[in-house]
Amino acid sequence: MSQPALRILRRWAIVLLPGTLLYFLPLPGFNGPQQHLLAIFVGTIVALVARPVPMGVSVVIAATLLLLTRTLPAEIVLAGFGNTTVWLMFSAFLFARAITTTGLGVRIAYFFISQFGHTSLTLGYSVAVSNLVLAPVVPSDTARGGGIMAPIVRSVALALDSQPGPTANRIGAYLTLVGFHCTYAASAMFLTGMAANPLIASFAHSIAHVEMTWGRWALAASVPGLCTFALVPWLLHELSPPDLRDTEHARTHARFKLNRIGPMSRDERILVGIMAAVMAGWISAPWHGFSNTTVALAGVCVILLFRVVSWDELLGDKTAWDALIWFALLLMMAEQLNEQGVIGIISNSVFSHVHGWPWPMTLVVLGVAYFYAHYTFASMTAHVSALYPGFLIAALGAGVPALLAVWPLAFFSNLNAGITHYGTGSAPIYFGPGYVSQSSWWTIGFIVSVVNLAIWFGVGMIWWRVIGLW
C-alpha cells in the first residue's frame, strides 16, 4: 500500500476509534441519546483536527450519522441553517470576498507601509495596523493573514533583500512574526474577526444568557486589544531584532505597488462607504434595534445592487458556502450538546475540583487551562466547539458573574492561536517560507502568550470593571 494511502487510513483510524468507543461502551451518567450525540461530536472534532477529508465533508457526515442513528430528528439537525449567527458569519465572508476582489485590502496594507514604514519598528506597526483595519470585515484569519497580509509581508521582505536562510534576520523574520501575531490579535478584537467568534456569541447567549453584540465585543476588547497592538510589535522587535533598521526602501516599494494599482476604483469607493455604514449599523444596534445579522445582510444586498460583487461571483465563493454548511451543522451539534445536558454532565465531572474556590482564582485557572489546551488543536473552530461551552459552564458554576465569564474565554479563543505553527489556518502560511525556525516560533509564541495573558487578565479585568461587566 502506498504511503499516501497509509496516511489516510491512519487518519481515519484516529477519527473513528474514539467516536466508536464512546458510541458503544457504556458511559456512567449518560443515557443512550446523550452518549450517541457525544460520540458523534467527538468524532467530528477529531476529524477537524486530523483532516482525513475537508472540514465540510466531516461535518456533513456527522449530521447524516445523527439522522441514520436516530439520535436527532431531521428538523433539529437542519435547524442550524435558520440560526442568525450563521448568516452573520456568511455575510462577513462575502464582505471579505468584496475586499479581495476589488483589491481594497491590498491597497490598505500598502498605504500604511508607504506612510509609516520609516524604520523596521514602524514598518512592523504598519503591518499590525493593516491587520487591525481589515479585521472587522475579513472574518477569517486565514483569508486576512494568509491571503492578504502574508503575501504583502513576503513581498516587502524580498524587496529589502531578506530571504529565508542567511538573510532571514535582515527583516523577513521580524515581519513574519509581526504579521502572524497581529493577525490573531486582530481576530480577538471584533465579533466578525474570526469565523468561530459568532459561534462563541451563540454559546454565550444560550448558556449564560449574555448578548454579545458587535459593539459590545469591540468595546470589551478595545483597551486590552490596543495594549496588545502597542506592545507586541515592539516585543517581537526585541525578541527577533532585525539587522536592517532603516526601511525607507520599503516605503518606496509600497508606493511603487500603489502606483501600479492606480487610483481607487468606483467599486472600492462604494465598498468603503458600504462597510463604513455597516460598521456604524453594528455599533448603533442598541439604538435602532436591528440585529447584527440584519445589518450585515443589508450590506450584502447593497454590494450586490451596486455590482461591487456580482451574483455569479457570490455563488462561486466556495469558501463562504463551505463555511455556511459546516458552521451551521457544527453550531447545531454544539447547541444540542448543551440542550441535551451533555455539557453539564461533563463539566460537573471534570471541573468539580474547582468548586468552592474564590471565583477570581477559578476564572484565571480556567482561562489559562483553556488557553494552553490549544497545543492539542489545529483549528480555532474545533477548539471553541469542543471546549468553550464546558469551560463557560464551569466558570458560571464557580460563581463567576455571567457578564464577565463569557469574555476572557472568547478572547483567548483567538489569542491562543499564536503558540504553535499549526494552531490556526494562517500559521502554516506564515511559517512555511522558513524565515523562522520551529524552535524560535514556539519559544517566541510562548513568550507572547504570557504577555497576552497578563494584558488581558490585568488591563482587561480593570477595563471590564470600568464598563460594568463585573
Phi, psi and omega in degrees: 000139184290159179299315177302319180295320178296320179297318180296318179296319179298319180296318179294324177297318178299322182286314189282328186299305182296320179297318181294316179298316180295328183288319190258331181280142180294135177243115180301135177093349182249139169275176185302305180300321178297315181295318181292321177296316179297317181298315181291323179294314179299317176300323179294314181298317178298322178295325178293332179275313184284332178055055173291334176219167178303156184305314181301320179296316180300317184288322178295319177299317180298316179298321179294321177296323177299324178285314184295326180272001181058029177289319177224148176283163186299322183295332176279318180302321183268002184292337181300333181288348175261005181280130183295330178299322180298317183284334172296313179298317180298317179298319180296324176295325178289326173299317179299321177300317180295320180295322179287316183297317182282344183084008183296321181298315178296319179300316181299314182297312180293330177297311181295322178295317181295331183271325192236003185275048183289318181235172179299323180290313179292332175295319176298317178294329177296317177297319181297313182295323178301316177300317183295320181293324182279338189301321183297336187238006174235094194277021180226121179292337175290315180291316183285307182285311183280326185270329183252304189282319183301315177298326178290317177301316179295319180298316180294318179300315180294324179295336178261021176060038177242116180236161175304138182114222186300330183258012183300321183283356177301312176196336188298319181297316181296313180296323177298314181294318179296314180302316182291307186292333177276343177294307182284333175296321176294325178300325181288345188279338189223147175302326180263018183275340182210146189301327183274353180299316175299329175297318176300316179300322178295317177298316181300322181289315185283328184265312185255355180059037177250130181269112178266087176283167179299315181294319180294321177298312181299320179294313182296326183273346193300305186289308177297326179294316179294328174296319176299314181291332177285326188265318190296315177301322176293316180300316178295328177296328178278323182284327179227070188295127179283144177292326181271124180252326178268115185241033177303330179296331177294323177295320178297317179299317181294319179296323177297316179297319179295322178295322177293324178292323180090182180293163180300133179281169176303316183296321179296316180297317178297318182296320177301316179296318180295314183293324176297319179293319179297313180295324175297322177294322177295315183295321185269013182307322179299338183267318183268343172087355178278141182289164176303321181294318180298316179297317181296316179295325176297320177297320177298318180299318180293321177301318180289320181296323180272003177058030172297319169232131181281164178298321179296321177295321178297314179295333181272000180280089184297327181297316181294314182291323176299315180296321179302316184289307185290326182292317181298314182288322178293319177299318178302313181296317181296319179293323179293326175302321179287313183294326180277358176086006183293315183295321178299318179297314181294315182298316180297327181282312187285321188255017182297332184288346179267354178295134181097347176287155170300137188297327177298320178295318179299317181298317180294315181297314179296319181297315180294317179297318179297318181300306188277352171297345182289350172302335183263005182240146175247015182208129176293324179296317178298319179298311181299313183298320185280323193243330187303311182301315181296316180293323178294316178298321178296319179296316179296319179295334179274000176096007176293130179305136185302319181297335179267321189301325187288335192279309181304317180296325178295312182291321180292339175295342175258314186292336181287352182292344187274000188276342180227176178264012179225006190284350178203166187298328181281341184301306180295335179291318177287320184287327188307315183299337174095020177290331184235132178289161181296319181298317178293320181301313182290319181296310179295321178300320179293317179299314179297324180296320178296318178297316179297317177300318180295319180293311188283332173274333181274285178298321182300313182299321178295314181296319181293332174292318181299319184269008170084026178275349174201000000 
